[in-house]
Amino acid sequence: MTLTVKDKVCIITGAASGIGRAIATRFVEDGAKVAIADLNKDAAEQTAKELASKGPGQAIGVAMDVTNEEQVNQGVQQVVDKWGRVDVLVSNAGIQIVHRVEEFPFAEWKKMLAIHLDGAFLTSKACLPHMYKQGAGAVVMMGSVHSKEASPLKAPYVTAKHGLLGLARVIAKEGAAHGVRANVICPGFVRTPLVDKQIPEQAKTLGISEDDVIKKVMLGGTVDGEFTTVEDIAEVAHIFAGFPTNALTGQSMVASHGWFME
Ligand code: NAD
């Protein structure tokens, strides 16, 4: 059994930074053709340039706001025009906003659900027809331990990440007849700009030190007090994207240093 994304056309959203960038790096190293789709066009193009220069795969930058249906459709079409197909979608773009429920501004709640849920829906909707036509494809969604566990201050994030499990399971059931698989990756805390931003915010809201946010809130439940790394998550994405049979479809995998076990 060979597990590879070599020569596969992959669209990775939010790939100009953090986890998405690490997944793009892993896929290009394995010989994939990767579209770095991101809100930040300059960073997407810069990332693509860096990855393409190392090879052996290829990379292009694609400007895309995953909450905007027109931009999603245009971005996916741009990839199909260039490479003729879409084999893998990694729906990864995401942000974090933290407040207690009773203080959560409604506009921010809606923004969170739009990026995490509308983004996964719109990118899947745009890619699936191409995958169905080919009779093969893989959709990988970036969930979180918060797809299975709650934390204070993160109502829309936890709600949206739980929702991705449902969406992936529906795609696994609908896609099976067309050779399309769907999975969710559920990382624990990974040190990226998204997490770095939360440390002072949570310290302020919870009235504790930044060191306590890291040691107690973020890593207190792990078996070893360690952050999960972007490379750990890229490896799990590679497994789901490259797995050659339907055996794992519909499943989610938690990678969290034992913070959450099932
Ligand atoms: P990050 O901030 O490093 O990267 C997120 C990327 O998404 C950025 O490049 C940003 O420009 C892009 N983005 C934001 N809004 C977008 C939009 N509307 N359209 C297109 N691109 C957009 O964050 P990260 O930590 O790498 O997070 C990536 C994913 O992993 C997110 O879905 C996040 O919820 C999830 N996740 C992260 C952690 C963690 O601890 N870092 C844990 C579990 C899950």
Residues whose N, C-alpha, C, O or C-beta is under 5 A from the ligand:
A	BS01	NAD	G14 A15 A16 S17 G18 I19 G20 A37 D38 L39 N40 M64 D65 V66 T67 N92 A93 G94 I95 I115 M142 G143 S144 P187 G188 F189 V190 T192 P193 L194 V195
